[in-house]
Amino acid sequence: MTESVAVFSPFAMVVAIVAIVMFSKVWRTHLMTQANRGRSREDDAMIGSMQSQIDRLTERVAVLEKLVTDDDRRLAREIDSLRGRDRPPA
């Protein structure tokens, strides 16, 4: 009976927990490596185009947020300046 108590000592439990954690990290790395091996150049190109599209959309959202949060007069001036109407009437 003293042998079974020694197996469940705090040191043995710590070693077991560390071993389980290390095994899970190694297994996760293995799975990620396997997943990345399946990617082709076409997949990388698609990911690149999607990332550039996300960047463009993020910029557009930032502009729209700026337009929504500005006051009306400033918005009207900016729209008029974009249309070429920023010249004062004669």
C-alpha positions as CSV (number, residue, x, y, z in Angstrom):
1,M,0.0,0.0,0.0
2,T,2.9,2.4,0.5
3,E,3.9,1.9,-3.1
4,S,0.5,3.2,-4.4
5,V,0.9,6.3,-2.1
6,A,4.3,7.0,-3.5
7,V,2.9,7.0,-7.1
8,F,0.4,9.7,-6.2
9,S,3.0,12.0,-4.5
10,P,2.9,15.7,-5.4
11,F,6.1,15.4,-7.3
12,A,4.8,12.6,-9.5
13,M,1.6,14.5,-10.2
14,V,3.6,17.6,-11.2
15,V,5.8,15.5,-13.5
16,A,2.7,13.9,-15.0
17,I,1.0,17.3,-15.6
18,V,4.2,18.7,-17.3
19,A,4.5,15.6,-19.4
20,I,0.8,15.9,-20.6
21,V,1.3,19.6,-21.4
22,M,4.5,19.0,-23.3
23,F,2.9,16.1,-25.2
24,S,-0.1,18.3,-26.2
25,K,2.1,21.1,-27.4
26,V,4.2,18.7,-29.5
27,W,1.0,17.2,-30.9
28,R,-0.5,20.6,-31.7
29,T,2.8,21.6,-33.5
30,H,2.6,18.4,-35.5
31,L,-0.9,19.0,-36.5
32,M,-0.2,22.6,-37.6
33,T,2.8,21.4,-39.6
34,Q,0.7,18.8,-41.4
35,A,-2.0,21.5,-42.1
36,N,0.6,23.9,-43.6
37,R,2.1,21.2,-45.8
38,G,-1.2,20.9,-47.7
39,R,-1.1,24.5,-48.8
40,S,-0.1,25.2,-52.3
41,R,1.2,28.3,-54.1
42,E,-2.4,28.9,-55.3
43,D,-3.6,28.9,-51.7
44,D,-0.9,31.4,-50.8
45,A,-1.8,33.6,-53.7
46,M,-5.5,33.5,-52.7
47,I,-4.6,34.3,-49.1
48,G,-2.5,37.3,-50.4
49,S,-5.3,38.6,-52.5
50,M,-7.8,38.2,-49.7
51,Q,-5.5,40.1,-47.3
52,S,-5.1,43.0,-49.8
53,Q,-8.9,43.1,-50.2
54,I,-9.3,43.2,-46.4
55,D,-6.8,46.0,-46.2
56,R,-8.7,48.0,-48.8
57,L,-12.0,47.4,-47.1
58,T,-10.5,48.4,-43.7
59,E,-9.4,51.7,-45.3
60,R,-12.9,52.3,-46.7
61,V,-14.5,51.6,-43.4
62,A,-12.1,54.1,-41.7
63,V,-13.2,56.8,-44.3
64,L,-16.8,56.0,-43.7
65,E,-16.4,56.2,-40.0
66,K,-14.7,59.6,-40.3
67,L,-17.6,60.8,-42.5
68,V,-20.2,59.6,-40.1
69,T,-18.6,61.2,-37.0
70,D,-17.8,64.6,-38.6
71,D,-20.3,67.5,-38.3
72,D,-22.6,68.3,-41.3
73,R,-20.9,71.5,-42.4
74,R,-17.5,70.0,-42.6
75,L,-18.9,67.0,-44.5
76,A,-20.7,69.3,-47.0
77,R,-17.4,71.3,-47.5
78,E,-15.5,68.1,-48.2
79,I,-18.1,66.8,-50.6
80,D,-18.1,70.1,-52.4
81,S,-14.4,70.2,-52.6
82,L,-14.3,66.7,-54.1
83,R,-16.8,67.9,-56.7
84,G,-14.7,70.9,-57.6
85,R,-17.2,73.4,-56.1
86,D,-14.8,74.8,-53.5
87,R,-14.5,78.1,-55.4
88,P,-16.5,80.9,-53.8
89,P,-19.4,82.3,-55.8
90,A,-18.5,85.4,-57.9
